[in-house]
Amino acid sequence: MEIDARGLGCPKPIILAEEALSKIEEGIVTVIVDNEGSMENLKKYATRFGYYYEVEEKENYWKVKIVKGYTCQISPTVQKQTKKDLLVIISSDVIGKDEKLGRILMKAYLETMIATRQLPQMIFLMNTAVKLSTIDEEFISLLKKIEEMGTEVFTCGTCLKYYNLEDSLRVGFRGTTNHFVEGMFDFNKTVWIG
């Protein structure tokens, strides 16, 4: 079975894959996606549920083949990873209601992370926080330092599209809602800021 999920935002490709896989005892479901975030999320989905997968990269898209029920199926216990410590979800470009003070507090928050080297494994930026990784030079440099120190930085693709900033991402990677939904299971602790 082949599903063309090109042009669909997260988490639709995973929903379509899950629906197709739930209807078969064994077989292959191929999902075609046109962005790297969706491709990575399909790989994580397959791994989480113990399915074997293969990715074929084409010129402008990826074909993710997910195999269910055959002997080549990967055991979920083999693939199980230890939980990461901390996911930080930042949902605003300021902390609190006062814009001027909130900007100072956000800058101090990120600078303190760097100075104390107390960093999360992942930062996910959503809503107006996408400005921090796209158009705000002061915060771009801080996030680059945090990334260089080992933190993964993702910015919500839906939010980038909403604010017309898809071509403006300057640090980290385009992310999907899957990143923060998985945070409930893959991280020991999830903290929301903003």
N, C-alpha and C positions, 0 to 999 in steps of 0.2 A: 504494500500500500504506500502511495506517495502523497504527501501533503505539501502544497505550495503555500508557505506562510510568508512569502516575501511581501514587504510593505506593512506587515502587522506588528504592532508594538507589543512590548512585554505586558503581561505574561502569556499572551494568546498562543504563540508557538508551542509552549509547554502544555497548555490546556488541550490543544488539538492533538498533540502527541499522546497525552494521557488518555484521552477519549478513544483514540484509535487502538492503543495497546490494551485497553480494558475490554475491547470487543474480540480479541483473539487469544487463543491458548498459547500458540507459538507462531512465530513469523517475524517478518521484518517490516518496520515502519520507517520510511524515509521522510524526513522533514527538510524542506528547502527554505533557507533563511538568507536574508541579504544584509545582516549586520552581525558583527563579531560577538556582541553581547548576547544575542539570542543563541548563537552557536555554542558559546561557552555555557550558557544556562542549560541547554539541552544535554551537553556532556555531563554537567553536574547532576542533572535529573537522572540520567541513565545510571551513573555511578551510584547515586543514593539508593536506587531501587534494585541494584545488582544486575542491570542489563549490560550486555556487551554492546559497544558502539564503535562506529568508524566515521571519520569525517573526511569528506572529499571537497577540496577547495577548488572552485571554478573561478572564472574571470571576475564576476561581480556578485557571487553568492557562494553559499556552502550547502552541501548535502550531508545531513547527519542521519546515518543509518543506525537504528536502534533495534537490537535483536532480542526477542522475548522467547523463552522456553526451550532453546536448543542447549546442547551440552556445553557449548562455548560460553554459556552465561557465566558471568563473574559472580562469585559469592559475595553477598553484601558484607559478610564479616571480614573478608579479606580486604575490601575496599574501605572499611570504616576507618575514619581518621579521628585522631584525638581532637577534642574541642579546642578552639582558640579562646584566648582569654576575653578580649574586649572588642566590640563593634560600637563605634560612635556614629550616630545618625544626626546630621546637622540639617535642620529644616528651615533656617532663616539666615539671612546675611548679618543679622544683629542678634544680640541676646537681650531679651526684654522688650518693652514697648517704646522706650525713648530711643529714637534713631541714633542720635549723637553718642549718648552713653553706651548704647547697645553695640555700636561699632568698636568703641574703646574696649569694652568687655570681651568681644569676640577676638579681637587682636591679642589681648592679654591672655586669653584662654589658649590660643594656639602657640603663642610665644612661651608660655609656661610649660606646655607639652615638650617643646624643643629644649628648653633650658634644663628641665628636670629629667629629660629622656624617659618620661613616663608616657609611652605612646600606645595607642590601640593597634591591633593588627589590621583593622580596616576603618576607614572613614567613608561614609556615604553621604553625599550632599544632595539635598532635594529642595523643592519649592524655591524660594528666593535665594537659598544658599548656593544655587548654581552660579550666581554672580561671582562668588569667591574663587571659582576655578576657571572663569572665563574672561571677565572684563575688569576685575578689580586687581590692579597690578600689585598693590601692597599685600593682598592676601594670596595671590598666585605665588609670590616668592616664598611666603611662609609655608604654603602647602607643598611646594617643591622640596623645601628642606625636610619636611615631615616625611615625604615620600622617599627621599634619599636615605633617611634613617630607617627605612624598612616597612613603613605603613603603606598598605594599598589604599589608593584614593579613587573612588568611583563617583561619578556625577550622573544623576537620574536622566536618562535619555528622553523620557516623556516631558520632563521639566525643561530640558534644553530646547526641545521642539516648541513647547508652549511659549517660552520667552524669546524664540527665534535666535537661539545662541548655539545651534547645532554645529556650526563651523568655527566656533570661538573657543572650544575647549583647549586650555593651555597646560593643564596638569592632570595626570591620572588618566582614567579611562571612562568611557561612556558605560553607565551601569543600567540595571533594570530593577524593577520592584522585587525581583527574585533575591537580590542581595540583602535587602532588609528583612524579607520574609524568612530567608534561610538563617538570618541572624538569631532567630528564636531557637534554632536547633543546633547551629554550628558553633555558636559562641557561648561561653559561660555567662557572659553579661552583655547586655545591650543598653546603651545610654543614649537618650534623646536630648539634643541641645537645640533651643530655639522655640 
